[in-house]
Each structure stands twice: as structure tokens, then as C-alpha cells.
Amino acid sequence: MGNMQETELLEDEGTALAIYGPLDALVAEYRKKRADIVRIAGYVAGETEVIGYFMEGARVEESFSHFSATKLFEEGHAVRALDASFWSRAIALTDVLELMPADERNKWSEGIRNHKTPPFDPGTVKSTLEVLLSKRAEFFAARVDGLFRALSDVHLTNQPEGFAKRMILNWMLSYGSINHSRCNYIHDLRAVCSRFMGRDDPTSISTYQDLERIVRSGRFGEWHSFDGGAFKVRLYKKATAHLEVAPELAWRLNQILAFKNPMAIPSEFRRKPTKVPKEHVLDYDLVSFATIAALAKGNIRQDCHGIWFYDPIGPATADTLRYLGGTPDGTRTGWEFPYPVTEVLAELQRTGKVPEQVSHQFYETNDKLAQIVVAKAGIKEGDFCVEPEAGQGGIAKHMPQDRTICVEVSKLHAKILEAKGYTTVCTDFLRWQPPRPVNKICMNPPFSSGRAVDHVRHAASLLAPMGRLVSILPASNKGKILVEGMEHEYSAIYDNEFKGASVSVVILTLDKGLIL
């Protein structure tokens, strides 16, 4: 433990030394600007009558509010504004503002906003930054404790023993928008969870933007998942926010509360929850907060089918845009999408989730196979059609859009399908029941762990009499009877048709008779 503390101290000292150069430059700039303020204030004090004519002319001809020259050029007002501005810039040289617990961050923000910071004295600034840097480890625990203490004390769901299944925060809205200071508590939860998950640190503005999007969309009373399911939030118009933390993270939060309040948290709230094994667990990859922040700097085109950036983007951001179906539009920093991308980007920025390829088995169906599958289905006028496990609609785009339902388990992919105009159901296909029997099903199911057969059999059970199912399957299934009583027809074997997977496949056509 001693070595760890020693390492942290050395790191803090190294960080402090690293900011001294930029800080000295900031101090020099501050001194020049302050001298200019004193000089201008002194000049105006001797020429108030003449300057008064300038101000009166501006008031009448430009409709400016009336100020006296004495008040407008008062030295003390300007110096306090200058102090606040340079304190803000000095703190921005470090990461401490992002790491502070909400209460302390709110105090600093309020002081800067209201020009109530200490004078920008070099000695005071350096010693303050050194103290804040040395407290970074302490801030981590303080963020958890601060959130817990901010919970509403009038709601019974907030248990004093620890983070309960549901927590409630009051005063989340101010004049119809997210309250910045209250948002900071949710951001603290997000930042601590990201550390537990081994992710980089989110920026506080990203949490505000994600919550504000929920408000602007009017989706009150709905659960909205954040950061791969780390926690979820439900906002209400009465300005409360309900929060639920994933059990595997809640117990770790309670451990920190127990460190801060050793007598307050019973041991049962600090135990790691027992995992219940699940069949075919679907995992997700999490996009880094750095990539999310880069995406947030993009400008959505007016038609919502494109995004452009002021500066060139990095490879990770470009890969994410490609995954979402974007292609460079020929300009230096623009990307084109075949659908309105606004809601899809908002979903990605809030949840950070993209389907992990191995568990989801998402390998996009190429146009060649998709067209063969749809042609074999023989879709007729009036047929009710379904694409299960639709991904981003690789097969559905060749099917009649007004008569096709896409079923997709990934919320991000479901958002993409909705943006493309498809009727979409976001659920596990194996648990889905259509509103009526289906005439034609075209599918490319997940292959691993025998899931392809499970999905084909469930799909077959949804067919109407004389219905047809066409499915891409691993070549190892060729010749097998997968659904008793139905006619099976297998195609020739296709090799290496999926990007990123060396796999051989066949296409199975199943026909259901009048009676099965």
C-alpha cells in the first residue's frame, strides 16, 4: 500500500511540474491583461464626459441599454471577471475538474460563473492546483458518497443501507432543461462506473448532452440505458430522475460507501451478486469515450443523411462511422449515410454499445447472397414477410418494405433499421410472436453453438400454411432434416462470402404445406 501511495504522489508531482510551464505563460498573459484593465480604467476615469457621448449615441442609435461610463469601466468589476476567466483556464490545464465530485465541481463552476474566485495570484494558483492534484484518489470515493447523499430523502426506494435497486434524484429539470448541477451527480456515477469497467473517462458535457436529448425527444417515463447497461435513467416531467445500477456494479459502489461510512453499510449490501448462467449470452463492445467525444463534435447535415467535422477524425472514429453504414462523401471531413443518422448517433453516444461480433454473430449478408435468398423466397403481392436477426437490413433491403417486419435484438441496429424506414421489433427473435402467420421469411441466423437450427425451427413455427422460409446456414447442415414434415431444398455450397469470417454456407428453402 505504501508503494502505491508513493507512486501516486510521484505521479501527482510529475503532473504538477508538467503544468508549471503553461501556467507561467498564463500568469504572464494575466499580468498584461490586468495592466491593460488598470490603464483603460484610469484613462476613462479622466474622460468620463467625452466617453459618455459615445455611450449615449450607442444607446439611442443601436438600442443599447444605458450604462454610465464609470460603471461600465469600473476596474474592480473587470479584474474579478479576469480572475474568474484565468482560474477557469488554469484548472483546465489539469484533469481535476472532471475528476472532482459533483458538490465541489458545482462550487467551482458557480464561483467562476459569478466572478467569486480568489484573486489570480501565482502562488495561490500553484498551491491550489497542487492540493487538487493530490486529492484525485480521494475524489473517486467522494463522488460515490456525494451521489448517495444527493438522493431524494422523501422517496422510500432510496435505502440508507446502500445503492438500492432504484434510486431517485430530485430537481433534475430547470425551466424545461436538464439542471447542470444535478446532472453532475449522474455524471459522477457514470465516471465511477467507467473506471470499474476499465474504460476511459467521460466528459461531463457528454452526460448533460445525453440527458438533454432525452428531454428534447419528450421520452419521459421510459428507461434509457447508459454505457453498455452500467446503469439506466428514467426522467419525469415533475423533475425527478430514477436510476438503477447494474447489480455487478452496485455492490462495488456499496464497498466504496462502506469505506467512507464503515458503520452504515451492512455486509449483505457489499457482497458480489451470484451470477445466474444464461444461455447464449449476447455481449457488447463499448466504444471509447474519446471516440464518443469525437463523434459529438460532428455537425449533422440539414437533411440528416450526413455528418461533417471541422478537423480530420482519427481511425477509431472513422471505423465507428463505417460500422454505422457511413462512407466518406468526397470532402475532406464529410460522411454520407443511407438513412437519417441523428437518432442512431444519439443512441451510440448514450449507450456506447455496439454488438460484439462473436456473441451476436453479426456478419453482414452481402448483396449476392441476399438477392439469391429473396429470389428463392418468391415473394408475391400481399405476402406478409419477416427478416429475423435483421442486423442493418442486408436482406430486408431487397424485400417489400411496406410488408416486411425486421426483428433485431440490438437496440443500435434496431435504430438503424427504423431510420431506414423498416417496421422494426427490437427483441430476441426466439421469444417473438408475429401479429399473424407469416408468408415469407428470409434470414441469416447466428451460427455459433447450434443457434442457427434453433432460429430456423422457431421461424418455421411462425409460417402460415403454404408459407416459405429461406435461410443461410453453415454448410455442415446440408442434407439434414431440421423441421419434420416440411420440404427441404439445399443449394450448392458457397465459400468465403462473409467479410471477416472464413465460413462455407448453404441456402436452405423450407416449404410448409396446407397441414403440418
N, C-alpha and C positions, 0 to 999 in steps of 0.2 A: 504493500500500500504506500509506503514511504517513497519508493522509487517512482510510482505512478504520479504522486503529488509533485515530486521533484521534476518529473518530465513536463507536467502541466505548467509548472512555474517557469521552466525554461522556455516553453512554447509561448507563454504569455509575454515574457521578457523579449523574446525574438520578435513577436508581433508589435510590441511597443516600439522597439528600435526601428522596425521597418516603416512605421508611420511617422517617425520624427522628421525625416526629410520633407515629405509632403506637408506635414504640419508646420514646419518652419516657413515654407513657401506661403502657406495660408496666413500665418501670422504677419508676414511682410505685406501681403496684399491687404489684410485687415488694417494695418497701421496707415497705409497710404490712403485707403478709403476714409478712415476716420479723420485723417488730416484734411482731406477734401471737405468732409462734412463741417468740420470746425471752421475752415476757411470760408465756405459758402455761407454758413450761418452768420459768421462775423460780418461778411460783406452786406448781407441782406439787412442785418440789424441797423446799418448806417444808411440804407437806401429804401426803407420800407415804403415811403411815399411814392417813389417812382415805380417800384415793383407792384405797388397796389394798383396802378393804372393798367399794367399787364393783366393782372388777375381780374379786375373789373371788366376789361374788354373781353377776356375769355369767358367770363360768366354770362355776359349779355349775348355775345355773338356765337358762342359754342355751347351755350346752355349748361355750363359747368356749375356745380354747387359753389356757394360762396364760402371762401376761406380768407382769413386775413393773412397777410404776408408773414406776420410774426408767428402765428400758429403753425402755418404750413412749413416754415423753415426753422422750427424750434429745434435746437441742437439735441436736446435730451431725447426727443421722440425718435429722431433719425439714428442716434447712437444705439438706442435699445433695439431698433429694427435691425441694425447692422450686427449687433451682438448675437441676436437670435439666428440670423442667417448664417453667420460663421460658426456658431455652435452646431447647427444642423450639418454643415459641410464637414466639420471636424469629426463628428460622430460617424458620418458616412464613410470616413477613411477606414473604419473597422467594421466588424460584423456584429457589434454588441447590441445595436438597436433591434436587429432581427432576433437576437437570442434572449433579449430581456423578457421577463414575464409581463403579462398584459398590464398590470397595475403600474409598473414602473415605466413601461413604454408609453402608456397613456399620459403619465405625468410629464415626461419629456416632450411628447408631442404637443400637449397643451401649453407648456411653458414656451416652446418655440413659436407656436401659433399666436399666443397672446403677448409675445415680446417680454416674457418674465424670466429670462435666463440670467445667470450671473454675468458680470462683465467678461468680455473675451480677453482675459489676461493669460499670457502664455504659460505661466507657472500653474495657474488654476486649471487650465485646459489639459496640460500634460498629466498632472496628478489625477484629475478626474478620469481621463481615459485609462490610465494605468490601473486605477481601482476597478473600473468597469471591466477591463480585460481580465483581471484576476478573479472576478466573480462569475465568469462564464459557466463554470461547472456548477456553481450554486444556483445559477439561473434555471438550469434544467429541472431541478426539483421544485423550485419556486413556481415554475409555470404550471405544473400539475396541481400544486397546492392552491395557487391563485384561481384556477378554473373551478376547483371544488368549492372554494369559499364564495365564488360568484354565483353559484347555483341558487335558484329561487328557494327561499325558505318558507314559501306558502304552498308548495306542492308536495304532496305526500310521497311522490315517486322518488324524490331526492333523499336517499338514505344516508344518514350520518356515518354509517359504518364503512362506506367506500363508494366506488363508482357502481351504481346500481344498473339494472338493465336499461332503464330510461332516466335521463336527466333533463331538467328544464331550466332554460335561461330566460329571464325577463328582459324587457326593453330592447329587443333586437332591432326594432324599426324606429326611425326618426323621420317624421314628415314623409312617410311613404318609401323611404330608402333604408338600406342597412346602416345601423348605428356603428360608426367606425370603432369606437372604444369598446363596445360589447363584442363586436366581431373579433377583436384581438384575443378574447378568451377562446373562441373556437379555433383561431389560428394557433394558439399555444397547444391545444390538443392535437392539431394536425402536425405541428412541428415535432412534438414529442413522439407521436406515433411513427413519423417518418424515420426518426433515429432508431426506434425499436426495429423497424423493418429494413434498416441498412440503406436507406435512401439518402439523397442529398437534401439540403434544407429548402423548404418552400419559401417564397417571399410573401410577406404579409398582404401585399396588394392582390396576390392571386386568390387568397381566401375571400377577401372582400368582393372581388370581381365574380367569383363563382356564386356566392350568396346573392349578390345583386342581380345576377342573371335569373336566378330562381324567382326573385321578386318581380322583375320586369316581365317574365313569362306568365306570371299570375298563377304559378303552380303551387299554391298554398295547400297545406294539409296532405301533401304527398311526401313519401320518404325519398331522399336523394342521397345516393351512396357517394362517398369520397375515398379516393386513394386506394383502389383495389379492395374496398369493403372494410377498411380500417375502422371507419365509423360512418354513420349516416345522420342526416339532419332533416327535420320536418319543420317548416316555418308556418306560422299562423298570422293572419291579419291583425290579431289582437296583440302582436309584437312579441310573442313567445317563440322560442326555438326548442324543440325536443331533440335530444341527442341520444344515440345508442352506440356504444363502443363494442367492437368485436370481442368476444369473451377471451380470446388468446392475448389480447392487448389490455383488457380491463384489469386482469389480475396483476399485470406488471405496473399499471398505474397505481393500483392499490398498494403495491410494495413500496412505491415512492412515497405515497401518503403515509404509510406506516413509518418510514424513515423520518419524515417531518413531524409526525404525530404518533409516537410509539405506543401510547396507551389507548388510542382512539380506534384503531382498525383491528377487528377480530381476525384471528388466524384464518378462518374459513374464507375470508374475502381475499386472502393473499395467495391461495393455492392455485397452481396451474390447472385449468379445466381439463377433464378427461376427454380425449377426442373420440368421437363416435365414428367408426370406419364407414366410409361411403363408397358405393360402387361407382366407378367411372367419374372420379372427381375431376372437375374442369378447373384448370389453373389459368392464371393470367400473368402476363408480363406487365411490369409497370414502367411507363415512360418516365425518364428522369425529370425532376422539377426544373432543371436547366433547360431541357427541351421544351417543356410546357411554357416556361417564361419566354423562350424564343418565339414560340407559336403565338403567344399573347401579343407580341409586338407587330404581328402581321395586320394588314389592313384588308378587310373583306371588300371585294369589289361590289359595286352597287347592285349587280344582278345576282350576287351571292354565289356565283359559279367560279369564283377565283379569289386568290389571296396574293398580296404583294408585300414586299418588305423594303424598308429604306436601305438596309445593309445586306450584304450576302449572308446566307444562312450556313450553318455547319452541316456536316454529313448526317448526324443523328436526326436533325430536324428534317432534312431532305428525305431520309429513309421513312420517317413517320408520315410525311405528306404523300409519298409514293404508296405506302401501305393503305392510306385512305382513298387511293384511287386518283391522286393528283399527278399531273405531268407538267414539266416546265412549259411555259406559254411562249417561249421565244424571246422574252425580255430578259433583263439581267437578273431580276429577283421575283418574277411572277410565276404563279402556278395556276393551272386550269383544272376544273373538276367537272365531271359529267352530271353533277347534281348540285343543289344548293348546299353549301358546306357549313353554314353558320352553326346550326344545331349540333352537327357532328363534332365540330371543333370544341364547342362548349362542353359536350359530354366527355370528350377526351381530356380536356383541361381539368375538369372536376374530378373524374374518377381515376385518371391516369392509366386506365386498363386497356390493354389490347390482348386478344385471345392468345394464350400460349399455344404454339403450333402443335406440340406433341400431344397434349391432352385433348385439345379441340379437334385435332386432325384437320385443320383448315389448310387445304391445298386447293387453290382456286381452279375451277374447271376451265380449261382452255376452250376457245370458240369451236375448235374442230370437234371435240368430244361432245360439247354442249349441243351443237347443231345435230349431231348424229342421234343423241338421246331424244331430243324433241321430235325429230323426224320419225323415229321408231314409235313414239307415243301416238302419232296420228291424231293430233288434237282437231276436233271438229267444232263447228259453230254450236254454241250453247254448252260446251263441256265445262264443268267446274274443275279447276286444276290446282295442284299444290306443288310447291318445291320445298321439301323438308331440308333442314340444315342448310339454309339458303346462302349462308356466307354473305357475300356482297352482290349476289344475284347473277352469278356467272351463267346459270342455266335459265333462270327466270326471264332474262332479257330477250330470250327467243320464244317466250310463251306469251299468250294474250294477257296483257297487264290488267285489263278490267275484269278478268275471270280467273285470276291466279292469286292464291294466298301464299305468302312466304312465311315459313316458320323458322325462327332462328333464336338460339339460346343466348348469344352475345348481345348485350344492350348496345354496344358500339356498332356492331354490324346491323342490328335492327334499325338504329338511327339512320345509317347509310341507306338501307333499303327503303325506309319511309321517305327519305329525302329524294330518292329516285322515283317515288310515286307508287311504290308497291303497297298493297294491303299486307300488313305485317303483324304477326303474332310473336311476341318475344317470350319464349318458353322452351322447356325441354320437350323436344318432339315426342319422346316416348310417353309423355304424360298428356299429350294434346289430343283433343277430340274435335273434329270439324263440325260446323253447324249442320251439315248434311253429308251423305255419302259422296265420295269423290270420283269423278270420271277418269281423270288422268293424273298420275303422279310421276314427276321426273326428279331424280335425286342422285346425289353423290354423297353417301353417308360416311361417317368416320369409320376408319378401317380397324384400328387397334383393338386388342382384347376381345375380338369377336363381336364388336359393336355393329358392324355392317349387317350381319344377319339379324340381330335384334331389331335394327331400324327397318330393314326390309319387311320383316314379319309384321311389325306394328303398322307400317304403311299399307301392307296388303289387307290388313283388317279394316282399313278405312275405305276400301274401294266399293263403289256401287256395283250392282250386277252389270256384267259386260264391261267393267272398268279395266284399265290397263295401267301397269306400273313399269317404268323403265329405270333401271338403276346401274350405276357404275359400281363394280365390285372388284376385290382382289382376284387375280387370275386363278388363285388356288381354289376358288369356289366353282370353277367351271364344271358343268355336268351335274352338280349337286341339286337335289330336290329340297328347296328351302321352305316351301309352303305347300303342304299336302293339298291335293285336289285342284291345283292351279297349273295351267300350261306354262312350261319354262322354255325359253329360247335364249341360247347364249351366242354372243358374237365371237368373232376371232379375237385373239389376244392383242392388246395394244401395249407397247413398251415405252417407258420414259415419256409419258405425256404430261407429267406434273412437275412444275418447277420446284427444285429443292428436294425432290424425292425420287429415288430410283425404284420404281414400282411398276409391275405389269398388271394390267387390268382387263376385265371383260365387261361387256354390257349385257345385262340380263333383262329380258322382257317377260313380264308375268301377265297373263290374261285370266280374268275371273269370269266364269260362266254365269248363267242365269241363277243357278243354285250351287252353293258350295257347302 
